[in-house]
Amino acid sequence: MRPGLLTGPSVIAVLGRDVVVRLLEISRSGCLLESSHAMPAGTIAALAIEIDGREYSDDVRVSRSQLLA
């Protein structure tokens, strides 16, 4: 191992990326999004949407994912 490399259970990292999605449906219990990027079930993300000039954001978890041909 290289000197100075962090190790152990106290090391936590988060890798983020921006993914453009299209909002198809929304309700109190969830939403349906469309994206050109695959997102496996269980993926956790921060979703930000602008509707009529107001921005809404929330943490989301992908519950189902389907590849469309």
Steps between C-alpha positions, in 0.01 A plus 500: 500500500623851422595728790234759584214300343188509719367164611258353750130515575504874573568585135174591321469640149219609272529512123241718330403573144231705328247295304230670292158339552151564365212506748216285360271467805499626858285426808528508879645147500761540228584598147581345164814627332657429162876516443753393241720368783436170681430533873476169684235442766629616837686800359476804731495845340415865557226610259444868414210605278378843392124533442339835410810687618514327842776255583422183692762258630504179698709190560370204301560125472452309176247225571465363145704540186421383149705524181285609207601403149 
